[in-house]
Amino acid sequence: MIATKANKGRPLSVRVGDRYGMLVVAARVQDGPRRQVRFLCHCDCGREIEVLAASLRTGKTRSWGCLRRARMRAAARAAAA
């Protein structure tokens, strides 16, 4: 695990290979403008996305956007039935 100034010496809890929802962490990328730690993730749908480590840890980001669309389709089918 990596300790940086941004996380005040605490090790990051996000590691390459970890799965968060439909995302698998592939690599750490350059930190954001405010030293925010970001990771390159691969979604199960095949797309890539850069995500803040905090968004992964808190569950705010769980897919590229395909999860939301799938839920909307399922809700529409349930409402039509």
C-alpha positions in Angstrom: 0.0 0.0 0.0 1.1 3.5 -0.7 1.3 6.3 1.9 1.2 9.9 0.5 0.9 13.4 1.9 -2.7 13.6 0.7 -3.7 10.7 3.0 -1.5 12.0 5.8 0.7 8.9 5.9 -2.2 6.4 6.2 -2.0 3.5 3.7 -4.6 3.5 0.9 -7.3 1.0 1.3 -7.8 0.6 -2.5 -5.5 -1.8 -4.2 -4.9 -3.0 -7.8 -7.1 -6.0 -8.4 -9.8 -5.1 -5.9 -13.4 -5.2 -7.1 -15.9 -2.4 -6.2 -19.4 -3.2 -7.6 -18.8 -3.7 -11.4 -15.4 -2.1 -11.4 -12.0 -3.8 -11.1 -9.0 -1.6 -10.1 -6.4 -1.8 -12.8 -3.8 0.8 -11.9 -3.1 4.0 -10.0 -3.0 7.1 -12.2 -1.7 10.6 -11.7 -3.2 12.3 -8.6 -5.9 14.9 -9.2 -5.5 18.7 -8.9 -6.0 18.6 -5.1 -3.8 15.5 -4.6 -6.8 13.3 -4.8 -5.8 9.7 -5.4 -7.3 8.3 -8.6 -7.4 4.8 -10.1 -8.0 3.4 -13.6 -10.8 0.8 -13.4 -12.2 -1.6 -15.9 -16.0 -2.0 -15.8 -17.7 -5.4 -16.5 -19.3 -3.8 -19.6 -15.8 -3.4 -21.1 -15.2 0.3 -20.6 -12.5 2.1 -18.6 -13.0 4.9 -16.2 -10.8 6.9 -13.8 -12.2 7.0 -10.3 -11.3 8.8 -7.1 -10.2 6.4 -4.4 -12.7 8.0 -2.0 -15.6 7.3 -4.5 -14.6 3.6 -4.6 -14.3 3.3 -0.8 -17.6 5.0 -0.1 -19.5 3.1 -2.8 -20.4 6.3 -4.7 -19.0 4.9 -7.9 -19.8 1.3 -8.7 -19.8 1.2 -12.5 -19.1 3.2 -15.6 -22.8 4.1 -15.8 -24.2 0.8 -17.1 -25.5 -0.2 -13.7 -27.8 2.8 -13.6 -29.1 2.1 -17.1 -29.8 -1.6 -16.3 -31.7 -0.6 -13.1 -33.8 1.9 -15.1 -34.7 -0.8 -17.7 -35.7 -3.3 -15.0 -37.9 -0.7 -13.3 -39.5 0.2 -16.6 -40.2 -3.5 -17.4 -41.7 -4.0 -13.9 -43.9 -0.9 -14.3 -45.2 -2.2 -17.7 -46.1 -5.6 -16.4 
